[in-house]
Amino acid sequence: MDKAKSSGTEREGESSEQNPITLRRMACVLLVASTPFLNGMMVGWTAVLPKLQEDDRFPVTDEDVTWLVSLMLIVGIPVSPLAGTLAEHLGPRRLMFLGMCPVAGFWLLQAFTPNLSLLYVGRTAASVSAAMVCTMVQPLVAELCPSRVRGLASTMPEVMSCVGVLLGYVLAYRLPWDVATAVSAAPFLPLALAILLVPESPYWLVRKKKVDAAERSLRVLLGRNADVTKELNAIRSTTTLKQSRVKNQVRELRKAHNAIPVVLMLSVFVLRELGGKGPVFNYTVYMFRKAGVRLDAFYCTVFVGVARLASTCVSACTLDLVGRKPLLAATAAICAVSEGVAGAFLFLEVEGAAWVPLASVIVFVVGYGIGLGPIPWVYLGELLPTPVRSLGAALITFGYSITYFTINFVFLKVIASLGLGLTMLVFGTANLAIALIVVFFIPETKGRTLQDMEKAFIPQQVVRVKVGLLDEDKTSSESSVKEGKGKDENSELALLAAT
């Protein structure tokens, strides 16, 4: 036990030496983590659609509303794998800047559009940028951030997304739809320009054999006079030029120790959507009314949004203390129980229990905000091995987008067929499956470097063999040096004797 503690302490000590925390580094991480504010604003903007339908500028049907809401999900399906490929060619930070740069113009196009077609164009273009951000943000945050505070940093994108959703709701409620849309453009040009201050990922630069550029990137993060040798060597130990080519990443993905974390995280993301996250947040008012709860639509959505934001902030503050694994497993189980209780009461049609679905949804929102929402994204940046990080993130985001769109598209038809109660029970089963996967298959990543996580799914015997071979090589090289020195000494003595 003491030995394990001492090894853990040594690992944390090595991690803190290799991954120092500086103000400049955390500012760069915060800038990157702020980009999902776009995704939140895109979701919150849908609250203006009732006002848009009332405007006589151009007709907007209920079918148009459905497509405008779903566009972000539809666009994410093809864009996510494309973004992963482009990130390997251009660099993740550069591609993020290129995606964010025109976003303000896309919002203004939607605000001042003379017809519905241009509104679709602006919404589609903004959805492309949002999908690119969603694919790249967590891997980039993980590669720029020190391991000691990576949990806090990796939760910030989810926090910023929640802030964006709430701001979108408030603007939609307080302002005309076109003014709310125009105001939404304001933060994005400064944010895009600020991303230029962030250095490129040193991992990507090493993969491209730009070691000098990677060293300069680390100096931007750590300070001009900082010693970046240890961190640069740690990055080079797990990064090769072959990893920058997509075909080589596909080849690496066939290896079990690289494929297992990708499959596990894909399972978690797909099951999370099958667990009803989308319907709970997108159809909150409808579900409450179906259960007999009468609430004002605006205050209902704002209340759910505030609960989600507050609980996500709690997650950000506790994730590096408690750890990812226990928090994710516990909150997945809590969400499963809350949906199961609500489903049972609705299925059995218990009279006078309308408050039970309301309480269950609140518990679900809090549990989701603390663990089930942000932690899978944290794992996306931490758990995927360097050789397949870009490709794995793209595949997971691709699968997540398909599932998210499908569940939201068929939700109303499913509850019309099965009923809300039975549907909630199915949702609860999916979240229970997440808890079991996390408990039995997913490792803890708190305090561990990305280099350390490379070995998480390699069998320990293989790791020991590799370490043993390295030790043997080291020993043999040292002995050969000693032998060489001995021969030189003997030859010198022989020469002296002969003289």
DOTI-556816 format. One record per residue (C-alpha): x, y, z; residue in three letters. Coordinates in steps of 0.05 Angstrom, whole numbers, plus 5000, padded with zeros to 4 digits. Layout:
<atoms>
xx | yy | zz | residu
X | Y | Z | ALA
...
</atoms>
This chain:
<atoms>
xx | yy | zz | residu
5000 | 5000 | 5000 | MET
5056 | 5048 | 5020 | ASP
5093 | 5027 | 4957 | LYS
5032 | 5044 | 4914 | ALA
5024 | 5111 | 4948 | LYS
5098 | 5127 | 4939 | SER
5095 | 5108 | 4865 | SER
5033 | 5151 | 4856 | GLY
5068 | 5209 | 4891 | THR
5129 | 5199 | 4846 | GLU
5084 | 5198 | 4784 | ARG
5051 | 5263 | 4806 | GLU
5119 | 5294 | 4819 | GLY
5144 | 5274 | 4750 | GLU
5078 | 5300 | 4720 | SER
5085 | 5367 | 4755 | SER
5157 | 5374 | 4731 | GLU
5139 | 5357 | 4659 | GLN
5073 | 5396 | 4659 | ASN
5084 | 5461 | 4697 | PRO
5025 | 5509 | 4705 | ILE
5036 | 5580 | 4680 | THR
4987 | 5638 | 4673 | LEU
5001 | 5642 | 4598 | ARG
4988 | 5567 | 4589 | ARG
4921 | 5570 | 4626 | MET
4900 | 5632 | 4587 | ALA
4912 | 5594 | 4521 | CYS
4874 | 5533 | 4547 | VAL
4816 | 5578 | 4568 | LEU
4812 | 5611 | 4500 | LEU
4808 | 5543 | 4465 | VAL
4757 | 5518 | 4517 | ALA
4713 | 5579 | 4504 | SER
4700 | 5561 | 4431 | THR
4640 | 5514 | 4448 | PRO
4604 | 5578 | 4468 | PHE
4585 | 5576 | 4394 | LEU
4552 | 5508 | 4401 | ASN
4512 | 5533 | 4461 | GLY
4489 | 5595 | 4425 | MET
4468 | 5553 | 4365 | MET
4424 | 5511 | 4411 | VAL
4396 | 5570 | 4449 | GLY
4380 | 5608 | 4385 | TRP
4324 | 5559 | 4369 | THR
4283 | 5594 | 4422 | ALA
4272 | 5652 | 4372 | VAL
4235 | 5607 | 4323 | LEU
4165 | 5622 | 4350 | PRO
4178 | 5696 | 4340 | LYS
4206 | 5682 | 4271 | LEU
4141 | 5647 | 4252 | GLN
4101 | 5708 | 4275 | GLU
4143 | 5755 | 4232 | ASP
4112 | 5771 | 4164 | ASP
4179 | 5782 | 4129 | ARG
4175 | 5712 | 4099 | PHE
4134 | 5650 | 4116 | PRO
4164 | 5597 | 4163 | VAL
4126 | 5531 | 4169 | THR
4129 | 5480 | 4225 | ASP
4170 | 5436 | 4179 | GLU
4220 | 5493 | 4170 | ASP
4225 | 5498 | 4245 | VAL
4241 | 5424 | 4250 | THR
4296 | 5429 | 4197 | TRP
4326 | 5492 | 4228 | LEU
4331 | 5458 | 4295 | VAL
4360 | 5394 | 4265 | SER
4410 | 5427 | 4217 | LEU
4465 | 5429 | 4269 | MET
4458 | 5355 | 4282 | LEU
4453 | 5336 | 4208 | ILE
4514 | 5378 | 4188 | VAL
4556 | 5347 | 4244 | GLY
4550 | 5278 | 4212 | ILE
4594 | 5290 | 4151 | PRO
4635 | 5348 | 4179 | VAL
4662 | 5311 | 4241 | SER
4705 | 5260 | 4203 | PRO
4725 | 5313 | 4153 | LEU
4748 | 5359 | 4209 | ALA
4792 | 5304 | 4238 | GLY
4826 | 5294 | 4171 | THR
4836 | 5369 | 4159 | LEU
4864 | 5378 | 4229 | ALA
4920 | 5330 | 4213 | GLU
4937 | 5368 | 4149 | HIS
4929 | 5440 | 4174 | LEU
4938 | 5434 | 4249 | GLY
4881 | 5434 | 4301 | PRO
4892 | 5505 | 4325 | ARG
4896 | 5533 | 4254 | ARG
4834 | 5496 | 4232 | LEU
4797 | 5521 | 4294 | MET
4815 | 5592 | 4276 | PHE
4792 | 5582 | 4204 | LEU
4727 | 5553 | 4229 | GLY
4713 | 5609 | 4279 | MET
4735 | 5668 | 4236 | CYS
4672 | 5675 | 4192 | PRO
4622 | 5657 | 4247 | VAL
4603 | 5729 | 4262 | ALA
4586 | 5739 | 4188 | GLY
4542 | 5676 | 4189 | PHE
4502 | 5704 | 4247 | TRP
4493 | 5772 | 4212 | LEU
4471 | 5736 | 4149 | LEU
4416 | 5702 | 4188 | GLN
4396 | 5767 | 4223 | ALA
4389 | 5809 | 4160 | PHE
4367 | 5755 | 4110 | THR
4313 | 5778 | 4061 | PRO
4288 | 5707 | 4050 | ASN
4285 | 5638 | 4082 | LEU
4337 | 5607 | 4035 | SER
4392 | 5653 | 4060 | LEU
4371 | 5637 | 4132 | LEU
4383 | 5564 | 4117 | TYR
4451 | 5581 | 4085 | VAL
4473 | 5621 | 4147 | GLY
4449 | 5567 | 4195 | ARG
4483 | 5512 | 4156 | THR
4549 | 5550 | 4151 | ALA
4549 | 5564 | 4226 | ALA
4533 | 5491 | 4239 | SER
4596 | 5471 | 4199 | VAL
4638 | 5515 | 4245 | SER
4604 | 5487 | 4307 | ALA
4616 | 5415 | 4285 | ALA
4690 | 5430 | 4273 | MET
4696 | 5461 | 4342 | VAL
4660 | 5402 | 4374 | CYS
4709 | 5353 | 4341 | THR
4774 | 5388 | 4358 | MET
4766 | 5424 | 4424 | VAL
4776 | 5367 | 4474 | GLN
4838 | 5336 | 4441 | PRO
4870 | 5405 | 4434 | LEU
4854 | 5424 | 4507 | VAL
4884 | 5358 | 4530 | ALA
4948 | 5369 | 4490 | GLU
4958 | 5441 | 4515 | LEU
4938 | 5431 | 4588 | CYS
4978 | 5407 | 4648 | PRO
4955 | 5340 | 4675 | SER
4943 | 5366 | 4745 | ARG
4886 | 5412 | 4724 | VAL
4864 | 5376 | 4660 | ARG
4798 | 5356 | 4692 | GLY
4780 | 5429 | 4707 | LEU
4804 | 5452 | 4638 | ALA
4768 | 5396 | 4601 | SER
4703 | 5413 | 4636 | THR
4706 | 5486 | 4614 | MET
4680 | 5473 | 4543 | PRO
4617 | 5443 | 4573 | GLU
4610 | 5503 | 4620 | VAL
4618 | 5552 | 4562 | MET
4567 | 5512 | 4521 | SER
4517 | 5518 | 4579 | CYS
4530 | 5593 | 4584 | VAL
4517 | 5599 | 4509 | GLY
4451 | 5562 | 4514 | VAL
4426 | 5606 | 4571 | LEU
4447 | 5670 | 4536 | LEU
4411 | 5647 | 4473 | GLY
4348 | 5635 | 4514 | TYR
4351 | 5703 | 4547 | VAL
4364 | 5740 | 4481 | LEU
4306 | 5703 | 4448 | ALA
4259 | 5722 | 4505 | TYR
4279 | 5795 | 4511 | ARG
4292 | 5817 | 4439 | LEU
4260 | 5810 | 4370 | PRO
4287 | 5750 | 4333 | TRP
4330 | 5790 | 4283 | ASP
4360 | 5834 | 4337 | VAL
4375 | 5773 | 4381 | ALA
4408 | 5739 | 4322 | THR
4450 | 5801 | 4306 | ALA
4472 | 5810 | 4378 | VAL
4493 | 5736 | 4378 | SER
4548 | 5754 | 4328 | ALA
4584 | 5802 | 4376 | ALA
4630 | 5754 | 4415 | PRO
4655 | 5712 | 4358 | PHE
4702 | 5758 | 4319 | LEU
4742 | 5777 | 4382 | PRO
4744 | 5703 | 4402 | LEU
4768 | 5682 | 4333 | ALA
4824 | 5735 | 4334 | LEU
4844 | 5714 | 4405 | ALA
4855 | 5642 | 4381 | ILE
4913 | 5670 | 4340 | LEU
4949 | 5681 | 4407 | LEU
4945 | 5606 | 4421 | VAL
5005 | 5566 | 4396 | PRO
4996 | 5504 | 4353 | GLU
4992 | 5437 | 4388 | SER
5064 | 5413 | 4402 | PRO
5039 | 5341 | 4391 | TYR
5017 | 5357 | 4320 | TRP
5082 | 5395 | 4306 | LEU
5124 | 5335 | 4329 | VAL
5081 | 5289 | 4286 | ARG
5098 | 5334 | 4227 | LYS
5172 | 5330 | 4246 | LYS
5173 | 5405 | 4264 | LYS
5211 | 5396 | 4329 | VAL
5237 | 5467 | 4330 | ASP
5167 | 5494 | 4321 | ALA
5142 | 5448 | 4376 | ALA
5197 | 5476 | 4422 | GLU
5175 | 5547 | 4405 | ARG
5102 | 5527 | 4419 | SER
5122 | 5501 | 4488 | LEU
5161 | 5564 | 4503 | ARG
5099 | 5606 | 4487 | VAL
5061 | 5563 | 4537 | LEU
5114 | 5558 | 4591 | LEU
5154 | 5622 | 4583 | GLY
5212 | 5644 | 4539 | ARG
5266 | 5622 | 4588 | ASN
5232 | 5558 | 4612 | ALA
5265 | 5490 | 4606 | ASP
5221 | 5453 | 4557 | VAL
5268 | 5394 | 4545 | THR
5231 | 5344 | 4591 | LYS
5162 | 5359 | 4563 | GLU
5187 | 5358 | 4491 | LEU
5222 | 5291 | 4502 | ASN
5159 | 5263 | 4533 | ALA
5119 | 5284 | 4472 | ILE
5171 | 5256 | 4424 | ARG
5170 | 5189 | 4461 | SER
5098 | 5176 | 4439 | THR
5094 | 5214 | 4374 | THR
5120 | 5197 | 4305 | THR
5115 | 5225 | 4235 | LEU
5073 | 5165 | 4211 | LYS
5017 | 5187 | 4258 | GLN
5004 | 5250 | 4217 | SER
4979 | 5208 | 4158 | ARG
4906 | 5186 | 4160 | VAL
4921 | 5118 | 4128 | LYS
4973 | 5105 | 4183 | ASN
4922 | 5125 | 4236 | GLN
4873 | 5075 | 4206 | VAL
4928 | 5023 | 4210 | ARG
4942 | 5041 | 4282 | GLU
4868 | 5037 | 4298 | LEU
4870 | 4963 | 4280 | ARG
4916 | 4951 | 4340 | LYS
4876 | 4927 | 4401 | ALA
4907 | 4976 | 4451 | HIS
4887 | 5035 | 4405 | ASN
4819 | 5008 | 4384 | ALA
4794 | 4990 | 4454 | ILE
4791 | 5062 | 4482 | PRO
4759 | 5087 | 4418 | VAL
4705 | 5033 | 4420 | VAL
4693 | 5044 | 4495 | LEU
4684 | 5119 | 4487 | MET
4641 | 5110 | 4425 | LEU
4597 | 5063 | 4467 | SER
4591 | 5115 | 4523 | VAL
4572 | 5171 | 4475 | PHE
4521 | 5129 | 4437 | VAL
4490 | 5101 | 4501 | LEU
4487 | 5172 | 4530 | ARG
4444 | 5194 | 4472 | GLU
4402 | 5130 | 4477 | LEU
4394 | 5149 | 4550 | GLY
4350 | 5208 | 4530 | GLY
4395 | 5268 | 4540 | LYS
4370 | 5302 | 4477 | GLY
4295 | 5293 | 4491 | PRO
4302 | 5314 | 4564 | VAL
4335 | 5380 | 4543 | PHE
4299 | 5393 | 4477 | ASN
4229 | 5370 | 4496 | TYR
4228 | 5391 | 4570 | THR
4163 | 5430 | 4566 | VAL
4129 | 5376 | 4525 | TYR
4150 | 5321 | 4574 | MET
4126 | 5361 | 4633 | PHE
4058 | 5374 | 4601 | ARG
4052 | 5302 | 4581 | LYS
4063 | 5284 | 4654 | ALA
4011 | 5334 | 4677 | GLY
4058 | 5389 | 4701 | VAL
4039 | 5459 | 4680 | ARG
4097 | 5508 | 4675 | LEU
4113 | 5570 | 4634 | ASP
4154 | 5548 | 4575 | ALA
4208 | 5602 | 4581 | PHE
4218 | 5595 | 4656 | TYR
4219 | 5519 | 4649 | CYS
4276 | 5520 | 4598 | THR
4315 | 5573 | 4637 | VAL
4307 | 5534 | 4701 | PHE
4334 | 5471 | 4669 | VAL
4390 | 5511 | 4637 | GLY
4411 | 5543 | 4703 | VAL
4409 | 5475 | 4739 | ALA
4453 | 5446 | 4685 | ARG
4503 | 5504 | 4687 | LEU
4508 | 5503 | 4763 | ALA
4519 | 5428 | 4766 | SER
4571 | 5431 | 4710 | THR
4609 | 5485 | 4750 | CYS
4607 | 5437 | 4810 | VAL
4638 | 5384 | 4765 | SER
4693 | 5431 | 4742 | ALA
4712 | 5446 | 4814 | CYS
4712 | 5373 | 4839 | THR
4735 | 5332 | 4779 | LEU
4809 | 5337 | 4795 | ASP
4795 | 5320 | 4868 | LEU
4746 | 5262 | 4863 | VAL
4769 | 5233 | 4796 | GLY
4733 | 5219 | 4731 | ARG
4714 | 5145 | 4739 | LYS
4674 | 5147 | 4805 | PRO
4639 | 5212 | 4786 | LEU
4618 | 5186 | 4717 | LEU
4595 | 5118 | 4743 | ALA
4555 | 5150 | 4801 | ALA
4521 | 5203 | 4759 | THR
4504 | 5152 | 4704 | ALA
4471 | 5109 | 4757 | ALA
4434 | 5170 | 4786 | ILE
4408 | 5188 | 4717 | CYS
4386 | 5116 | 4706 | ALA
4348 | 5114 | 4772 | VAL
4315 | 5182 | 4761 | SER
4289 | 5161 | 4692 | GLU
4268 | 5093 | 4719 | GLY
4228 | 5124 | 4775 | VAL
4195 | 5174 | 4728 | ALA
4181 | 5119 | 4677 | GLY
4150 | 5073 | 4730 | ALA
4103 | 5126 | 4757 | PHE
4081 | 5147 | 4686 | LEU
4074 | 5074 | 4663 | PHE
4031 | 5056 | 4723 | LEU
3993 | 5122 | 4718 | GLU
3996 | 5137 | 4792 | VAL
3946 | 5192 | 4808 | GLU
3968 | 5255 | 4845 | GLY
4041 | 5242 | 4830 | ALA
4054 | 5294 | 4776 | ALA
4110 | 5322 | 4819 | TRP
4150 | 5257 | 4811 | VAL
4168 | 5267 | 4737 | PRO
4186 | 5339 | 4753 | LEU
4232 | 5319 | 4810 | ALA
4261 | 5263 | 4767 | SER
4278 | 5309 | 4710 | VAL
4312 | 5358 | 4758 | ILE
4353 | 5301 | 4788 | VAL
4371 | 5278 | 4717 | PHE
4393 | 5348 | 4697 | VAL
4437 | 5356 | 4759 | VAL
4467 | 5287 | 4750 | GLY
4480 | 5300 | 4677 | TYR
4513 | 5367 | 4691 | GLY
4559 | 5339 | 4745 | ILE
4584 | 5278 | 4709 | GLY
4547 | 5247 | 4650 | LEU
4551 | 5310 | 4608 | GLY
4623 | 5336 | 4616 | PRO
4664 | 5274 | 4636 | ILE
4656 | 5235 | 4570 | PRO
4684 | 5296 | 4535 | TRP
4742 | 5298 | 4585 | VAL
4756 | 5225 | 4570 | TYR
4754 | 5240 | 4495 | LEU
4816 | 5283 | 4503 | GLY
4852 | 5241 | 4555 | GLU
4838 | 5168 | 4539 | LEU
4848 | 5166 | 4464 | LEU
4921 | 5146 | 4447 | PRO
4963 | 5197 | 4409 | THR
4969 | 5154 | 4346 | PRO
4893 | 5155 | 4335 | VAL
4871 | 5216 | 4375 | ARG
4848 | 5258 | 4316 | SER
4816 | 5200 | 4278 | LEU
4785 | 5171 | 4341 | GLY
4755 | 5238 | 4362 | ALA
4726 | 5247 | 4292 | ALA
4695 | 5177 | 4292 | LEU
4665 | 5186 | 4361 | ILE
4636 | 5254 | 4344 | THR
4609 | 5224 | 4280 | PHE
4573 | 5168 | 4317 | GLY
4549 | 5215 | 4370 | TYR
4519 | 5263 | 4318 | SER
4482 | 5207 | 4282 | ILE
4453 | 5180 | 4347 | THR
4435 | 5249 | 4373 | TYR
4398 | 5267 | 4309 | PHE
4362 | 5200 | 4304 | THR
4337 | 5200 | 4377 | ILE
4311 | 5272 | 4372 | ASN
4279 | 5258 | 4304 | PHE
4240 | 5196 | 4326 | VAL
4226 | 5214 | 4399 | PHE
4155 | 5240 | 4389 | LEU
4138 | 5180 | 4346 | LYS
4166 | 5132 | 4398 | VAL
4127 | 5160 | 4456 | ILE
4064 | 5160 | 4412 | ALA
4075 | 5086 | 4403 | SER
4105 | 5062 | 4469 | LEU
4082 | 5118 | 4516 | GLY
4126 | 5166 | 4556 | LEU
4132 | 5118 | 4615 | GLY
4160 | 5059 | 4578 | LEU
4206 | 5105 | 4537 | THR
4235 | 5133 | 4601 | MET
4248 | 5062 | 4626 | LEU
4287 | 5047 | 4562 | VAL
4327 | 5111 | 4572 | PHE
4344 | 5090 | 4643 | GLY
4369 | 5022 | 4619 | THR
4419 | 5056 | 4571 | ALA
4447 | 5100 | 4626 | ASN
4454 | 5039 | 4672 | LEU
4495 | 5006 | 4617 | ALA
4542 | 5067 | 4618 | ILE
4553 | 5058 | 4693 | ALA
4572 | 4985 | 4683 | LEU
4620 | 5000 | 4626 | ILE
4655 | 5054 | 4667 | VAL
4661 | 5010 | 4729 | VAL
4689 | 4949 | 4694 | PHE
4727 | 4975 | 4633 | PHE
4747 | 5049 | 4636 | ILE
4809 | 5069 | 4677 | PRO
4819 | 5130 | 4720 | GLU
4858 | 5186 | 4686 | THR
4863 | 5236 | 4743 | LYS
4935 | 5262 | 4750 | GLY
4962 | 5218 | 4695 | ARG
5000 | 5246 | 4636 | THR
4980 | 5232 | 4564 | LEU
5044 | 5191 | 4557 | GLN
5024 | 5149 | 4617 | ASP
4954 | 5138 | 4588 | MET
4986 | 5109 | 4525 | GLU
5000 | 5046 | 4565 | LYS
4930 | 5040 | 4596 | ALA
4905 | 4987 | 4547 | PHE
4971 | 4952 | 4533 | ILE
4976 | 4886 | 4571 | PRO
5023 | 4894 | 4631 | GLN
5065 | 4835 | 4607 | GLN
5080 | 4872 | 4542 | VAL
5098 | 4935 | 4581 | VAL
5145 | 4895 | 4626 | ARG
5178 | 4862 | 4566 | VAL
5189 | 4930 | 4532 | LYS
5217 | 4959 | 4596 | VAL
5261 | 4898 | 4605 | GLY
5288 | 4904 | 4534 | LEU
5303 | 4977 | 4546 | LEU
5339 | 4960 | 4611 | ASP
5378 | 4905 | 4576 | GLU
5398 | 4952 | 4520 | ASP
5419 | 5003 | 4571 | LYS
5459 | 4952 | 4611 | THR
5492 | 4923 | 4549 | SER
5512 | 4992 | 4524 | SER
5540 | 5010 | 4592 | GLU
5579 | 4944 | 4596 | SER
5606 | 4953 | 4526 | SER
5630 | 5022 | 4545 | VAL
5664 | 4993 | 4607 | LYS
5696 | 4937 | 4565 | GLU
5720 | 4988 | 4516 | GLY
5751 | 5029 | 4571 | LYS
5783 | 4966 | 4600 | GLY
5814 | 4947 | 4533 | LYS
5841 | 5017 | 4525 | ASP
5872 | 5014 | 4594 | GLU
5903 | 4945 | 4580 | ASN
5932 | 4969 | 4514 | SER
5962 | 5030 | 4548 | GLU
5994 | 4986 | 4601 | LEU
6022 | 4938 | 4548 | ALA
6050 | 4997 | 4510 | LEU
6084 | 5024 | 4572 | LEU
6113 | 4955 | 4588 | ALA
6140 | 4948 | 4518 | ALA
6172 | 5016 | 4523 | THR
</atoms>
